[in-house]
């Protein structure tokens, strides 16, 4: 079960970009219905086909969205961190998850009952606009992930995965075994081991058992394929577009 955090926790709702983008009156109405939870590494928030009881707005955790084959093999199609929300299906007209959602990096999140999210979305206004823009950005991430997995090397895929993870973390460390990374990328573990070795010899990362420390982020950005920048720029573009008319939409421009 998720563990409720104490009021003394350092996690704040403003650490989630969607919540912080709303003006105070909008965000406070949501927060009055939310609870802060701690999500451990490996926790499954939903299986494919499950009905979700809550949407999750991560603050310090990262959640992987995985597609699983009948054979048991899986591949990551997107990640969700402090930029977004887990539970798009809830407000896009579906009551079940099309994929599995698993905590990739432990941390905290604010969860909101599914019923409340639907009610707030159907009111229109700032929250609806933010969620629709976020959904569009997520579609870009999913499409770019498919292209990357098909056309780019494991080295480039690993760089992309590391950079996307770092964008959603407060440190330069990613705690995950190479076997789990291989499962996320949908490649053999040996391929990840070889790719990590290349990056380490180049002085870009230091990898130990279950932990990767990024030593040279600019070096990773030079080595990564264009897929990373496409996804990053799309998230930035959509947020900037939303902020174009903050007074009309109730968007917080004081950040």
C-alpha positions, 0 to 999 in steps of 0.5 A: 500500500502507499504510505501517507507522508507526514506533514514535515516531508519536504515534498511540496505540491508546487514541485509538480509542474501541472499543479504549480502552473495553476493559480492559487485558487485552482490549485488549492481546490485540487489540493483539498481533495488530494493526499500525499503518498510515498511510492516505493521503487517497483510499486505497480500503480496500475496493470494494463486493463485495470480501472484506476481509482486515483490519478497521481501527480509525481513530485519526486518519483518517476513512473514508467509506462510499460507495454507488455506482450503476451510472452511477458516481454515489455518495453517502456513507452513513456515516463512520468515525473514532476512534469505531469500526471499518471492517469491520462485515460481517466479524463480522455474518456477511458476508465481503464489503463492501456498500459502498466504503470510502475514506479521507476524511481521512488519518491512522493506524489499527490494522488487525486480520486479518479472521480474528482479528476473527471469532475474538475476536467469537465468543468473546463478552464485552466486544468482542462487546458493543462491536461490536454496540452500535457496529453499532447506532449505525452503523445510526442514522447511515446511516438519519439520513443518508438522511433528511437527504439527502432532506429537508434543505437542502444548507446543513444537510447540509454543516453536518452533514457538517462537524460529524461530521468535526470530532468525529473530528479533532483540529483545526478543519480539514477538508482536502477539495475542494468537488467531493469534498464534493459527491460525498460528499453526492450533490449538485452541486458548485455546491450545495456552493459556494453553501452554503459561501459562505453559511456563510463570509459568516456567519463560520462557516467559511473555505474555501480550495482544498481546505481548510475551517476551522471558525471558529464551531462553536457557530454551525454547531451552531445552523444544522445540522438535528436529524440531527447531534444524533440521531447523536451522542446515539445513539453516546453513549447506547449507550456509556453503556449498555455502561458500565452493567455494566463489571465483568461485561463487561470495560469500562474505566471509568478514562477 
